[in-house]
Amino acid sequence: MPDYAKLFALAAGNRLAESGSRKTTRNGTSYEVRWLDEYDPNDRLVGRFRTWTNQLLKPPYRKQVGWERFSLSGEMLDREVRYSRRKTEDYLH
């Protein structure tokens, strides 16, 4: 599992616990989602995160990864999405 605490820049002493996950395959794409809860040093829930990876199972095997940070009331506070990209565009015609 990736170092989510570092990726999310958690406050010192806070920790993450996985609260749910799902992996499915549909139309030639693999979808994986994880929910993580953030707890402070006193074990109080202070936030939630959703991470995902979408991987095409056929050429060109594109990949999308991302995460979202939510407040306890469900408001999205932050979001990051990354897309795979080839080093060159020589494959285009």
C-alpha distances in whole Angstrom, upper triangle without the diagonal:
4,7,8,11,12,12,14,16,16,20,20,19,18,14,12,12,11,14,14,12,14,14,18,20,23,26,24,20,17,16,12,13,11,13,12,15,16,18,21,22,24,22,23,21,22,19,17,15,14,11,12,12,16,16,20,21,24,25,25,21,20,17,17,13,14,14,17,18,20,23,24,27,25,26,23,23,21,19,18,18,17,19,19,23,25,26,30,31,33,32,34,38
4,6,9,9,8,11,13,14,17,18,18,16,14,12,13,12,16,16,14,16,16,20,21,24,26,24,21,18,17,14,13,12,13,12,15,15,18,20,21,24,22,23,21,21,18,16,14,13,11,12,12,16,16,20,21,24,25,24,21,19,16,15,12,12,12,15,16,19,22,23,26,24,24,22,21,18,17,15,15,15,17,17,20,23,24,27,29,32,31,33,36
4,6,6,6,9,10,11,14,14,15,13,11,10,12,13,16,17,17,19,20,23,25,27,30,28,24,22,20,17,16,13,14,12,14,14,16,17,18,22,20,21,19,19,17,16,13,14,12,14,15,19,20,24,25,28,28,27,24,23,19,18,14,14,13,15,15,18,21,22,25,23,24,21,20,18,17,15,16,16,19,20,23,25,26,29,32,34,34,35,39
4,5,5,6,8,9,12,13,14,12,10,8,10,11,14,15,15,17,18,22,24,26,29,27,24,21,18,15,14,11,11,9,11,11,13,15,17,20,18,19,16,16,13,12,10,11,9,12,14,17,19,23,25,28,29,27,24,22,19,17,13,11,10,12,12,15,17,19,22,20,20,17,16,14,14,13,14,15,18,19,23,25,27,30,32,35,34,35,39
4,6,5,6,5,9,10,10,8,7,7,10,12,15,17,17,20,22,25,27,30,32,31,27,25,22,19,17,14,13,10,11,9,11,12,14,17,16,16,15,14,13,12,11,13,12,16,17,21,23,27,29,32,32,31,28,26,22,20,16,14,12,13,12,15,16,18,21,20,20,18,16,15,15,15,17,18,21,23,26,28,29,33,35,38,37,38,42
4,5,5,7,10,10,12,11,11,11,14,15,19,20,20,23,24,27,29,31,33,31,28,25,23,20,19,16,16,14,15,13,15,15,17,20,19,20,18,17,15,15,13,15,14,17,18,21,23,27,29,31,32,30,27,25,21,20,16,14,13,14,14,17,19,21,24,22,22,19,17,15,15,14,16,17,20,21,24,26,27,30,33,35,35,37,40
4,6,8,12,13,15,13,13,12,15,15,18,19,18,21,21,24,26,28,30,28,25,22,20,18,16,14,15,13,14,13,16,17,19,22,21,21,19,17,15,14,11,12,11,13,15,18,20,24,26,29,29,27,24,22,18,16,12,11,9,11,11,15,17,20,22,20,20,17,15,12,12,10,12,13,16,18,21,23,24,28,30,33,32,33,37
4,6,9,12,13,11,11,10,13,14,16,18,18,21,22,25,27,29,31,30,26,24,21,18,16,14,13,11,12,10,13,14,16,19,18,18,16,13,11,11,9,11,11,14,16,19,22,25,28,31,31,29,26,24,20,17,14,11,9,9,8,12,14,16,19,17,16,14,12,10,10,10,13,14,18,20,23,26,27,30,32,35,35,36,39
4,7,9,11,10,11,11,15,17,19,21,21,24,26,28,31,32,34,33,30,27,25,22,20,18,16,14,14,11,13,13,15,18,18,18,16,14,13,13,12,15,14,18,20,23,25,29,31,34,34,32,29,27,23,21,17,15,12,13,11,14,15,18,20,19,19,16,14,12,13,13,16,17,21,23,25,28,29,32,34,37,37,38,42
4,6,8,6,8,9,13,15,17,19,21,24,26,29,31,33,36,35,31,28,25,22,20,17,15,12,11,8,10,9,12,15,14,14,13,11,10,11,11,14,15,18,21,24,27,31,33,36,36,35,32,29,26,23,19,17,14,13,11,13,14,16,19,18,18,16,14,13,15,15,18,20,24,26,28,31,32,35,37,40,40,41,45
4,6,6,9,11,15,17,19,22,24,27,29,32,35,37,39,38,35,32,29,26,23,20,18,15,13,10,10,8,10,13,13,13,13,11,11,14,14,18,19,22,25,28,31,34,37,39,40,38,35,33,29,27,23,20,17,16,14,15,15,16,19,20,19,18,15,15,17,18,22,23,27,29,32,35,35,39,41,44,44,44,48
4,6,9,12,15,19,21,24,25,29,31,34,37,39,41,40,37,34,31,28,26,22,21,17,15,12,11,9,9,12,13,14,15,13,14,16,17,20,21,24,27,30,33,36,38,41,42,40,37,35,31,29,25,23,20,20,17,19,18,19,23,23,23,22,19,19,21,21,25,26,30,31,34,37,37,40,42,45,46,47,50
4,7,10,13,17,19,22,24,28,30,34,36,39,42,41,37,34,31,28,25,22,20,16,14,11,9,7,5,9,10,12,13,12,14,16,17,20,21,25,27,31,33,37,39,42,43,41,38,36,32,30,26,24,21,21,18,19,18,19,22,23,23,23,20,21,22,23,26,28,31,33,36,38,39,42,45,47,47,48,52
4,7,10,14,16,19,21,24,27,30,33,36,38,38,34,31,28,25,22,18,16,12,10,7,5,4,6,9,8,10,10,9,10,12,13,17,18,22,24,28,30,34,36,39,40,39,36,34,30,27,23,21,18,17,14,15,15,15,19,19,20,19,17,18,20,21,23,25,29,31,34,37,37,41,43,46,45,46,50
4,7,10,13,16,18,21,24,27,30,33,36,35,31,28,25,22,19,15,14,10,8,6,5,7,8,10,9,10,10,10,10,11,12,15,16,19,22,26,28,32,33,37,38,37,33,31,28,25,22,19,17,16,14,15,16,16,19,19,20,19,18,18,19,20,22,24,27,29,32,35,36,40,41,44,44,45,48
4,7,9,12,14,18,20,23,27,29,32,31,28,25,22,18,15,12,10,6,5,5,6,9,11,13,10,11,10,10,9,9,9,12,13,16,19,22,25,28,30,33,35,34,30,29,25,23,19,17,14,14,12,13,14,14,18,17,19,18,17,17,17,18,20,22,25,27,30,33,34,38,39,42,41,42,46
4,6,9,12,15,18,22,25,28,31,30,27,23,21,17,14,10,9,5,5,7,8,11,13,14,11,12,10,12,11,10,10,12,13,16,18,22,24,28,29,33,35,34,30,29,25,23,20,18,15,15,14,15,16,15,18,18,20,19,19,19,19,20,22,23,26,28,31,34,36,39,40,43,42,43,46
4,6,8,12,14,18,21,24,27,27,23,20,17,13,11,7,6,4,6,9,11,15,17,18,14,15,12,14,12,10,9,10,11,13,16,19,21,25,26,30,32,31,27,26,23,21,17,16,14,14,14,15,16,16,19,17,19,18,19,19,18,19,20,22,24,26,29,32,34,37,38,41,40,41,44
4,7,11,14,17,21,23,27,27,24,20,17,14,11,8,5,5,6,10,12,16,18,18,14,14,12,14,12,9,10,10,12,14,17,20,22,26,27,31,33,32,29,27,24,22,19,17,15,15,14,14,15,14,17,15,18,18,19,19,19,20,21,23,25,27,31,34,36,39,40,43,41,42,45
4,7,11,14,17,20,23,23,20,17,14,11,8,6,5,7,9,13,15,19,22,22,18,18,15,17,14,11,11,9,11,12,15,17,20,23,24,27,30,30,26,25,22,20,17,16,14,15,15,15,17,16,18,16,19,18,20,20,19,20,20,22,24,25,29,32,35,37,38,41,39,39,43
4,7,10,14,16,20,20,17,13,11,7,5,4,6,9,12,15,18,22,24,25,21,21,18,20,17,13,12,9,9,10,12,14,16,19,20,24,26,26,22,22,18,17,15,14,13,15,16,16,19,19,21,18,20,19,21,20,18,19,18,20,21,23,26,29,32,34,35,37,35,36,39
4,7,10,13,16,17,14,11,8,6,5,7,9,12,16,19,22,25,28,29,25,25,22,23,20,16,14,11,11,10,11,12,14,17,17,21,24,24,20,20,17,16,15,15,15,16,18,19,21,21,23,20,22,20,23,22,20,20,19,20,20,22,25,28,31,33,34,36,33,34,37
4,7,10,14,13,11,7,6,4,6,9,12,15,19,22,25,28,31,32,28,28,25,26,23,19,17,13,12,10,9,10,11,13,14,17,20,21,17,17,15,14,14,15,16,18,20,21,24,25,26,23,24,23,25,23,21,20,18,19,19,20,23,25,29,31,31,33,30,31,34
4,7,10,10,8,6,5,7,9,12,15,18,22,25,28,32,34,35,32,31,28,29,26,22,19,16,14,12,11,10,11,12,12,16,19,20,16,16,15,15,15,17,18,20,22,23,27,27,28,24,26,24,26,25,22,22,19,20,19,20,23,25,29,31,30,32,29,30,33
4,7,7,6,4,6,9,12,15,18,22,25,28,31,35,37,39,35,35,32,32,29,25,22,18,17,13,12,9,9,10,9,12,16,17,14,14,14,14,16,18,19,22,25,26,29,30,31,27,28,26,29,27,24,23,20,20,19,19,22,23,27,29,28,30,26,27,30
4,6,5,7,8,11,14,17,20,24,27,30,34,37,40,41,37,37,33,34,30,26,24,20,18,15,13,10,11,10,10,12,15,16,14,15,14,15,17,19,21,22,26,27,30,31,31,27,29,27,29,27,24,23,20,21,19,19,22,24,27,28,27,29,26,26,28
4,6,9,10,14,17,21,23,27,30,33,37,40,43,44,41,40,37,36,33,29,26,23,21,17,15,12,11,9,9,10,13,14,13,14,14,15,18,20,23,25,28,29,33,34,34,30,31,28,31,29,26,25,21,21,19,19,21,22,26,27,25,27,23,23,25
4,7,10,13,17,20,23,27,30,33,36,40,42,44,40,40,37,37,33,29,26,23,20,16,14,10,9,6,5,7,10,12,10,11,12,14,17,19,22,25,28,30,33,34,35,31,32,29,31,29,26,24,21,20,17,17,19,20,23,24,23,24,21,22,24
4,6,10,13,17,20,23,27,29,33,36,39,40,37,37,33,33,29,26,23,19,16,13,10,7,6,4,5,8,11,12,9,9,9,11,13,16,18,21,24,26,30,31,32,28,28,26,28,25,22,20,17,16,14,14,17,18,22,23,23,24,21,22,24
4,7,10,14,17,20,24,26,30,33,35,37,34,34,30,30,27,23,20,17,14,10,8,6,5,6,7,10,13,14,10,11,9,10,12,14,17,19,22,24,28,29,30,26,27,25,26,24,21,19,17,16,15,15,18,20,23,25,25,26,24,24,27
4,7,10,14,17,20,23,26,30,32,34,31,30,27,27,23,20,17,13,11,7,6,5,7,9,10,14,16,16,13,12,10,10,10,12,13,16,19,21,24,25,26,22,23,21,23,21,18,17,14,15,14,15,18,21,24,26,26,28,26,26,29
4,7,10,13,17,20,23,26,29,30,27,27,24,24,21,17,14,10,8,5,5,6,9,12,13,17,19,19,15,14,11,11,9,11,12,14,17,19,22,23,24,21,22,20,21,20,17,16,14,15,15,16,20,22,25,28,28,30,28,29,32
4,7,10,14,16,20,23,26,27,24,24,20,20,17,13,10,7,6,4,7,9,12,15,17,20,22,22,18,17,14,12,10,10,9,11,14,15,18,19,20,17,18,16,18,17,15,14,13,15,16,18,21,24,27,30,30,33,31,31,34
4,6,10,13,16,20,22,24,20,20,17,17,14,11,8,6,5,6,9,12,15,18,20,23,25,25,21,20,16,14,12,11,9,11,12,13,16,17,19,16,18,16,17,16,15,15,15,16,18,20,24,26,29,32,32,35,33,34,37
4,7,10,13,17,20,21,17,17,13,14,11,7,6,5,7,9,12,15,18,22,23,27,29,28,25,23,19,17,14,12,10,10,10,11,13,13,15,13,15,14,15,15,14,15,16,18,20,22,26,29,32,35,35,38,36,37,40
4,7,10,13,16,17,14,14,11,11,9,6,5,6,8,11,14,18,21,24,26,29,31,30,27,25,21,19,15,13,10,10,10,10,12,12,15,13,15,14,15,14,14,15,17,19,22,24,27,30,32,36,37,39,38,39,42
4,7,10,13,14,11,10,7,8,6,5,6,9,11,15,18,21,24,28,30,33,35,34,30,28,25,22,19,16,13,12,10,10,10,10,13,12,14,14,14,15,16,17,19,22,25,27,31,34,36,39,40,43,42,42,46
4,7,10,11,9,8,6,6,5,6,8,11,13,17,20,23,26,30,32,35,37,35,32,30,26,24,20,17,14,13,10,10,10,10,14,14,15,14,14,14,16,18,20,22,26,28,31,34,36,39,40,44,43,43,47
4,7,8,5,5,5,6,7,9,11,15,17,21,24,27,30,34,35,39,40,39,36,34,30,27,24,21,17,16,13,13,12,11,15,16,17,17,17,17,19,21,24,26,29,31,35,38,39,43,44,47,46,47,51
4,5,5,5,7,6,9,12,14,18,20,24,27,30,33,37,38,42,43,42,38,36,32,30,26,23,20,18,15,15,14,13,17,18,19,19,18,19,21,23,26,28,31,34,37,40,41,44,46,49,48,49,53
4,5,7,10,10,13,16,18,21,23,26,29,33,35,39,41,44,45,44,41,39,35,32,29,26,23,22,19,19,17,17,20,22,23,23,21,22,24,26,29,31,34,36,39,42,43,46,48,51,51,52,55
4,6,9,10,14,16,19,22,24,28,31,35,37,41,43,46,48,46,43,41,37,35,31,28,25,23,20,20,18,16,20,21,23,24,22,24,26,28,31,33,37,39,42,45,46,49,51,54,53,54,58
4,6,9,12,14,16,20,22,25,28,32,34,38,40,43,45,44,40,38,35,32,29,26,23,21,18,18,16,14,18,19,21,22,21,22,24,26,29,31,34,36,40,43,44,48,49,52,51,52,56
4,6,9,12,15,18,21,25,28,31,34,38,40,43,45,44,40,38,34,32,28,25,22,20,17,15,13,11,15,16,18,19,19,21,23,25,28,31,34,36,39,43,44,47,49,52,51,52,55
4,6,8,12,15,18,21,25,28,31,35,36,40,41,40,37,35,31,28,25,22,18,16,13,12,10,8,12,13,15,16,16,17,20,22,25,27,31,33,36,40,41,45,46,49,48,48,52
4,7,11,14,17,21,24,27,31,34,36,39,41,39,36,34,30,27,24,20,17,14,11,9,7,7,10,12,13,13,13,15,17,20,23,26,29,32,35,38,40,43,44,47,46,47,50
4,7,11,13,17,21,24,27,30,33,36,37,36,33,30,27,23,20,17,13,11,7,6,5,6,9,9,10,10,10,11,14,16,19,22,25,28,31,35,37,39,40,44,43,43,46
4,7,10,14,17,20,24,27,29,32,34,33,30,27,24,20,17,14,10,8,6,5,7,7,10,8,10,9,10,11,12,15,17,20,23,26,29,32,34,37,38,41,40,40,44
4,7,10,14,17,20,23,26,29,30,29,26,23,20,17,13,10,7,6,5,6,9,10,13,10,11,9,10,9,10,11,13,16,19,22,25,29,31,33,34,37,36,37,40
4,7,11,13,17,20,22,25,27,26,23,20,17,14,11,8,5,5,7,8,12,13,14,11,12,10,12,11,9,11,12,14,17,19,23,26,29,31,32,35,34,34,37
4,7,10,14,17,19,22,24,23,19,17,14,11,8,6,4,7,9,11,15,16,18,15,16,13,14,12,10,10,10,12,14,16,20,23,25,28,29,32,30,31,34
4,7,10,13,16,19,20,19,16,14,10,8,6,5,6,9,12,14,18,20,21,18,18,15,17,14,11,11,9,10,12,14,17,21,23,26,26,29,27,28,31
4,6,10,12,15,17,16,12,11,7,6,4,7,9,12,16,18,22,23,25,21,22,19,20,17,14,12,10,10,10,11,15,18,20,23,23,26,24,25,28
4,7,10,12,14,13,10,8,6,5,6,9,12,15,18,20,24,26,27,23,23,20,22,19,16,14,11,11,10,10,14,16,20,22,22,24,22,23,26
4,6,9,10,10,7,6,4,7,9,12,15,18,22,24,28,29,30,27,27,24,25,23,19,17,13,12,10,10,13,15,18,20,20,22,19,21,24
4,6,7,8,5,5,6,9,12,15,18,21,25,27,31,33,33,30,30,27,28,25,22,19,16,14,12,11,13,14,18,19,18,20,17,18,21
4,7,8,6,8,9,12,15,18,21,24,28,30,34,35,36,32,33,30,31,29,25,23,19,18,15,13,15,16,19,21,20,21,18,20,22
4,6,5,8,11,14,17,20,24,27,30,33,36,38,39,35,35,32,34,31,27,25,21,19,16,14,15,15,18,19,18,19,15,17,19
3,5,8,11,14,17,21,25,28,31,34,38,40,40,36,36,33,34,31,27,25,21,18,15,13,13,12,15,16,15,15,12,13,16
4,6,9,13,16,19,23,26,30,32,36,38,39,35,35,31,32,29,25,23,19,16,13,10,10,9,13,13,12,13,10,11,14
4,6,10,13,17,20,23,27,30,33,35,36,33,32,29,30,27,23,20,17,14,11,9,10,10,14,15,15,16,13,15,18
4,7,10,14,17,20,24,27,31,33,34,30,29,26,27,24,20,17,13,11,8,6,8,9,13,14,14,16,14,15,18
4,7,10,14,17,21,23,27,29,30,27,26,23,24,21,17,14,11,8,6,5,8,11,14,16,17,19,17,18,21
4,7,10,13,17,20,24,26,27,23,23,19,20,17,13,11,7,6,5,6,10,13,16,18,18,21,20,20,24
4,7,11,14,17,21,23,24,21,21,17,18,14,11,8,6,5,7,9,12,15,18,21,21,24,23,24,27
4,7,11,14,17,20,21,18,17,13,14,11,7,5,4,6,9,11,15,18,21,23,24,27,26,26,30
4,7,10,14,16,18,14,14,11,11,8,6,6,7,9,12,15,18,22,24,27,27,31,30,30,33
4,7,10,13,14,11,10,7,7,6,4,7,9,12,15,18,21,25,27,30,30,34,33,33,36
4,7,10,12,9,8,6,5,5,6,9,12,15,19,22,25,28,30,33,34,37,36,36,39
4,7,8,6,5,4,5,7,9,12,15,19,22,25,28,32,33,36,37,40,39,39,42
4,5,5,5,7,7,10,12,16,19,22,25,29,32,35,37,40,40,44,43,42,46
4,5,7,10,10,13,16,19,22,25,28,31,34,38,40,43,43,46,45,45,48
4,6,9,11,14,16,20,22,26,29,32,35,39,41,43,44,47,46,45,48
4,6,9,12,13,17,19,23,25,29,32,35,38,40,40,43,42,42,45
4,6,9,11,15,18,21,24,28,30,34,36,38,38,42,41,40,43
4,6,8,11,14,18,20,24,27,30,32,35,35,38,37,37,40
4,7,11,14,17,21,24,27,30,32,34,35,38,38,37,41
4,7,10,14,17,21,23,27,28,31,31,35,34,34,37
4,7,10,14,17,20,23,25,27,28,31,31,31,34
4,7,10,14,16,20,21,24,25,28,28,28,31
4,7,10,13,17,19,21,21,25,24,24,28
4,7,9,13,15,18,18,22,21,21,25
4,6,10,13,15,15,18,17,18,21
4,7,10,12,13,16,15,16,19
4,6,8,9,12,12,13,17
4,5,7,9,9,11,15
4,7,9,10,12,16
4,6,8,9,12
4,5,6,9
4,5,8
4,6
4
